[in-house]
Amino acid sequence: MNDRLSIRTNREYMMDPGYFPMLVERLKEEHVQMREQLSEIRTMAASLYSLEDCSIGMCKLIELQDLILSLIEELEQHSEWEEKELFPLLQSYLQPTTALSVSRSMTVLEQDHDLAKRVVQAFVDGVNAMKVPIDEEFLHLMASELMTACLILLKHFTLEEELVYPLTDRIVEQLA
């Protein structure tokens, strides 16, 4: 009996007009934070091209590996939250034809996410397999891999924001 009340209470909470705007705010805040992290990682990766001492590059690669793995973990949590909480509620506010179109677009966006994860994995595998001493070519290859992953993820955020923000903003306006 308590479970039924709990489920109904959770659904009622989700239908509270203040709940969806709170989710939209979280979405935007997390995107800003992850964009900033991506920018920092990309800048650090680009700086590897101007290093004169490859031994410093090894330390930088390990530092970058830690940063990108931390970001990917955050991104996974963010994506799971979007898929389980935000997007289903967003879909419930949309007309059926719009919801279907958005769903198809989100499937395409998920492919970007998967591609970025594969490129990050290639970077991580490269860093894990590096042999001392590393050379400039290896350092540049790893920088390129990481910068590519960052650019794919930035594109992913941009496309998602261009798709989702106008819809969420309109719904938030209507709920106000």
C-alpha positions as CSV (number, residue, x, y, z in Angstrom):
1,M,0.0,0.0,0.0
2,N,2.8,2.4,0.9
3,D,4.5,1.7,-2.5
4,R,1.4,2.7,-4.4
5,L,1.2,6.0,-2.4
6,S,4.8,6.6,-3.0
7,I,4.5,6.1,-6.7
8,R,1.5,8.3,-6.9
9,T,3.2,11.0,-4.9
10,N,6.2,10.9,-7.2
11,R,4.0,11.2,-10.3
12,E,2.2,14.1,-8.6
13,Y,5.5,15.7,-7.9
14,M,6.5,15.3,-11.5
15,M,3.3,17.0,-12.7
16,D,3.9,20.0,-10.3
17,P,4.3,23.0,-12.7
18,G,7.5,24.0,-10.8
19,Y,9.2,20.7,-11.4
20,F,9.9,20.9,-15.1
21,P,11.4,24.4,-14.9
22,M,13.7,23.0,-12.2
23,L,14.8,20.2,-14.5
24,V,15.4,22.6,-17.4
25,E,17.6,24.8,-15.1
26,R,19.6,21.7,-14.1
27,L,20.1,20.8,-17.8
28,K,21.4,24.2,-18.7
29,E,23.7,24.4,-15.7
30,E,25.2,21.0,-16.3
31,H,25.7,21.8,-20.0
32,V,27.6,25.0,-19.1
33,Q,29.7,23.2,-16.6
34,M,30.6,20.4,-19.0
35,R,31.3,22.9,-21.8
36,E,33.7,24.7,-19.6
37,Q,35.5,21.4,-18.7
38,L,35.7,20.5,-22.4
39,S,37.2,23.9,-23.2
40,E,39.8,23.5,-20.6
41,I,40.7,20.0,-21.7
42,R,40.8,21.0,-25.3
43,T,43.1,24.0,-24.5
44,M,45.4,21.7,-22.5
45,A,45.5,19.2,-25.3
46,A,46.3,21.9,-27.9
47,S,49.2,23.1,-25.7
48,L,50.9,19.7,-26.2
49,Y,51.7,20.8,-29.7
50,S,54.0,23.5,-28.4
51,L,55.9,21.4,-25.8
52,E,59.6,21.2,-26.3
53,D,60.1,18.5,-23.7
54,C,58.2,15.2,-24.4
55,S,58.8,14.0,-20.8
56,I,56.6,16.8,-19.6
57,G,54.1,15.7,-22.3
58,M,53.8,12.3,-20.6
59,C,52.7,14.0,-17.3
60,K,50.3,16.2,-19.2
61,L,48.8,13.2,-21.0
62,I,48.2,11.4,-17.7
63,E,46.6,14.6,-16.3
64,L,44.4,14.9,-19.4
65,Q,43.4,11.3,-19.1
66,D,42.2,11.9,-15.6
67,L,40.3,15.0,-16.6
68,I,38.5,13.4,-19.6
69,L,37.6,10.2,-17.7
70,S,36.1,12.3,-14.9
71,L,34.2,14.3,-17.5
72,I,33.0,11.2,-19.3
73,E,31.7,9.8,-15.9
74,E,29.8,13.1,-15.4
75,L,28.5,12.9,-18.9
76,E,27.2,9.3,-18.4
77,Q,25.4,10.4,-15.2
78,H,24.0,13.4,-17.0
79,S,22.8,11.3,-20.0
80,E,21.2,8.8,-17.8
81,W,19.3,11.5,-15.9
82,E,18.2,13.0,-19.3
83,E,17.0,9.7,-20.6
84,K,15.2,8.6,-17.4
85,E,13.8,11.9,-16.1
86,L,14.0,14.9,-18.3
87,F,13.3,13.6,-21.8
88,P,10.3,11.5,-20.8
89,L,8.7,14.5,-19.0
90,L,9.6,16.7,-22.0
91,Q,7.9,14.2,-24.3
92,S,4.7,14.2,-22.2
93,Y,4.3,18.0,-22.9
94,L,4.8,17.6,-26.6
95,Q,2.3,16.9,-29.4
96,P,2.7,13.3,-30.6
97,T,4.2,14.2,-34.0
98,T,6.7,16.6,-32.3
99,A,7.5,14.0,-29.7
100,L,8.3,11.4,-32.4
101,S,10.5,13.9,-34.3
102,V,12.4,14.8,-31.2
103,S,12.8,11.1,-30.3
104,R,14.3,10.4,-33.7
105,S,16.7,13.4,-33.4
106,M,17.8,12.3,-29.9
107,T,18.7,8.9,-31.4
108,V,21.0,10.6,-33.9
109,L,22.5,12.7,-31.1
110,E,23.2,9.5,-29.1
111,Q,25.3,8.3,-32.0
112,D,27.6,11.4,-31.5
113,H,27.8,10.6,-27.9
114,D,28.9,7.0,-28.7
115,L,31.4,8.2,-31.3
116,A,33.0,10.6,-28.7
117,K,33.2,7.7,-26.2
118,R,35.1,5.6,-28.8
119,V,37.5,8.4,-29.5
120,V,38.1,9.0,-25.8
121,Q,38.7,5.2,-25.4
122,A,41.3,5.4,-28.2
123,F,43.0,8.2,-26.3
124,V,42.9,6.3,-23.0
125,D,44.2,3.1,-24.6
126,G,47.0,5.1,-26.2
127,V,48.0,6.8,-22.9
128,N,47.8,3.4,-21.1
129,A,50.1,1.8,-23.7
130,M,52.7,4.6,-24.0
131,K,56.2,3.6,-23.7
132,V,59.0,5.7,-22.3
133,P,60.3,7.8,-23.8
134,I,57.5,9.1,-25.9
135,D,58.2,11.1,-29.1
136,E,56.6,14.2,-30.5
137,E,54.6,12.2,-33.0
138,F,52.9,10.2,-30.3
139,L,52.3,13.3,-28.2
140,H,50.6,15.0,-31.2
141,L,48.6,11.9,-32.1
142,M,47.2,11.8,-28.5
143,A,46.5,15.5,-28.5
144,S,44.6,15.1,-31.8
145,E,42.5,12.2,-30.5
146,L,41.5,14.2,-27.4
147,M,40.8,17.4,-29.3
148,T,38.6,15.4,-31.7
149,A,36.7,13.9,-28.8
150,C,36.2,17.3,-27.3
151,L,34.9,18.8,-30.6
152,I,32.5,15.9,-31.1
153,L,31.1,16.4,-27.5
154,L,30.9,20.2,-28.0
155,K,29.0,19.6,-31.3
156,H,26.7,17.1,-29.4
157,F,25.9,19.7,-26.8
158,T,25.2,22.4,-29.4
159,L,22.9,20.2,-31.4
160,E,21.1,19.0,-28.3
161,E,20.7,22.6,-27.1
162,E,19.4,23.7,-30.5
163,L,16.8,21.0,-30.5
164,V,15.8,20.9,-26.8
165,Y,16.1,24.5,-25.5
166,P,13.5,26.1,-27.7
167,L,11.0,23.3,-26.7
168,T,11.8,23.5,-23.0
169,D,11.8,27.3,-22.9
170,R,8.4,27.3,-24.6
171,I,7.0,24.8,-22.1
172,V,8.4,26.7,-19.1
173,E,6.8,29.9,-20.4
174,Q,3.5,28.1,-20.7
175,L,3.8,26.7,-17.2
176,A,4.5,30.1,-15.7
